[in-house]
Amino acid sequence: MKRKHNTTRKEKGITLIALVVTIIAIIILAVISLSSLMGENGLITNSRFASFSTEVKELEERAKLKLIMGEEEYSGSINELLDEENPYNTKLIIQDNELKYLSSGITTEEEGWLIKLGIGKADDYFKVEFDSAGGTEIESQSIRSGKLAEKPNNPIKAGHEFIGWYYLKESGTESNPTYEEKEFDFNSIIAKDYSLYAKYEGEAIMVKASSQYFWSCKSEITEILFTGDSSDIPTNVKESWNVSTNSSNPGEIKAYLEDTTNRLVIHSDKTIYANPNMNDFFRYFSNVSSITFKNFNTSKVKLLRSTFLGCSKIENLDLKAFDTSKVTNMYNIFYGCSSLTSIDLSSFNTSRVTTMYGMFKNCTVLRTLDITNFETPNVKSLRTMFDGCNDLESIDLSSFDTSKVTDVYKMFNVCKNIKVIDISNFDTSKVTYMAAMFYNCPKLTTIYASDKFSTESIDGDSGYIFRYNNSLVGGNGTRFSSSHTDKEYARLDKGSEEPGYFTLKQ
């Protein structure tokens, strides 16, 4: 009997173990099943991802189609782009024509899915600047992407009624951009930096340069006057034009050409604002001897390419009232002003300028030039900047920041009377083109420089950096030799062991 009892207990033990094993197996199978359904690669998860992916990709394709049809860069909300309410508006955004996701509006799982779909993260913060245009100062705002800018208190400007905050919407092509003045919507989410300016009653914007209006008579004009003195056009005029961008009130700015003097008068009862695109504005006004700016505001201007190019009879330019704080391009701005003897650029703000290519080229009788106030942190090209400035005797560029400059080709070419050049702060580590930089400067004796002047990045032509520089002497007595005109001697003179043509400024 005892033996039978032991056998029964043993059988029960085996049964219990089998039951436990079975339960564990069932649990494992359940976990595997749940994992296959709910895990990272589970059926349910994959199904949710597939649904999410389809919706996002469809949204992306619709956005791309809209962007292509718009034919211009866009940054902003999907709702605004598609003109409809969309559930993904708090999760996704259009930034520089690409769909991006917002870090503040999505789950960790959705972020992983979006990365898997190749959709990048939007920049976290954007800057909204407020230019009160002479009114009370308004602080800039740092806005997280996808959020709204806070509407500030209206600026106060004596004698002016505030209208609203505006910005310049750019379109057109790179070579011929156009700018449309648009009121800023504080209900639109932020997806890029904005530079807003206050607009007041009593302001009017001029049209940009064209082949019509007074530009069709440029060869006849001998003098130009901007004024706010009178709104009445005299009877003895050759021709008159309305030159305001305001299509609803085109007569806001009037221009007329006087019959006997060929003087062009541009006037308005309102403040005349220059068009943001001032490219070619006075280009080849070859008979103009003077321009007077009495009622002309340039604070909205972004482009000054070739603005005074070919004004060969102008002797003096008073530009003290010019506001260039928004300007990015000064390419050939004074090129060919061959009678220009003096120019006051003390008010010029060049902090946003990216090119000074040919800026003073062929200003052949310009004797002195003070540009020590120029800030150049964004300038990339100084190509032919002073090329042909025959009468210039010295130039101090020691304040220049050239850390982004890549091109100094013919920068001082044919400056035949120049004796001293101070480029002691020049960092040329990114310069790739340096050929003929000091070509044909026969009176040049001294070039102040530093160890930051480097020729290591030059991959283009560097020939004849120095040629016909017979008066040039380095800081330790190294004299110019026609045998050494390449980049080899474009360095500080350290004597016979390491000769160069540059002098260290003490």
Helices and strands as residue ranges (DSSP letters): H 2-38, H 43-70, H 78-82, E 92-95, E 98-101, H 108-116, E 120-121, E 125-131, E 141-144, E 162-172, E 177-183, E 194-200, E 203-205, G 213-217, E 223-227, E 237-242, G 250-252, E 254-258, E 263-267, E 271-273, E 290-293, E 296-297, E 316-318, E 342-344, E 394-396, E 420-422, E 438-439, E 446-449, E 466-467, G 487-489, E 503-504
